[in-house]
Amino acid sequence: MTHLRVRFTKLGKVRFTSHRDVARMFERAFRRADIPLAYTEGFSPRPRISFGLALSTGYESLAEYLDADLQVDAGVDFEDTPLRLTAALPGGVDVVAVAPIDAHALSLQQDVTSTSWRIELVTDERAEVEAAALAALAAPTIIAIRTRKGQQSTDDLRPSLLGLAVLPAGDATHATSQVVLTAELATQPRALRPAELIGAVWPAVEDVRVLRTHQWIERDGARWEPLPSGATDALHAQVRAS
């Protein structure tokens, strides 16, 4: 059985497609590209495909991942597979890298320790945004109320805020954006979502564009991507980001 890791983008209007619908898109894309997925056993077999950290509906990404198991006799051309899958996917979902992974590799959910984000805010209050970012970094705690399954809890977001910076004016990629930030957020033991950070630090800002730029695995003092863009034939843990 071949164990495959796929990196793909989610850009433009397709950002409004839910995580579940993206999963269905890829199941169809593997069929259309004639890449035979392996299936689970039992009464209701399902394709052996699993996704990494879910991306909130409305967010864009340069670094989404999935793992898939292919049938034993599946011959995989790793140079050709990204093009074949991309051709079977909607516009804005492009496969940019494919590589084999070890059968015993940790799942993406277990392995990814942090994510990097580009956050564009529509606001005239640049000085206030910068001041709030500096205050958040300096604060010992950032208290927020989270709602899960109808129950509210109070959490400290500060341990999961690993980095935050305001980029120079003029770095926006969208015409309406006036302030651009970068953030690195932890995913373990509990993921910090950009919406939670924005709500806690800039609660008055409502118009936001969010792009995930990287996912990171950190272990023993080293950090690398689950699969760098353009990788085709190397195990994911052997190709580290510079």
Helices and strands as residue ranges (DSSP letters): E 2-10, G 12-16, H 19-32, E 49-51, E 60-70, H 81-87, E 95-100, H 108-111, E 114-121, H 126-138, E 143-148, E 151-156, G 158-160, E 161-166, E 179-186, H 194-201, E 208-219, E 222-224, G 236-238
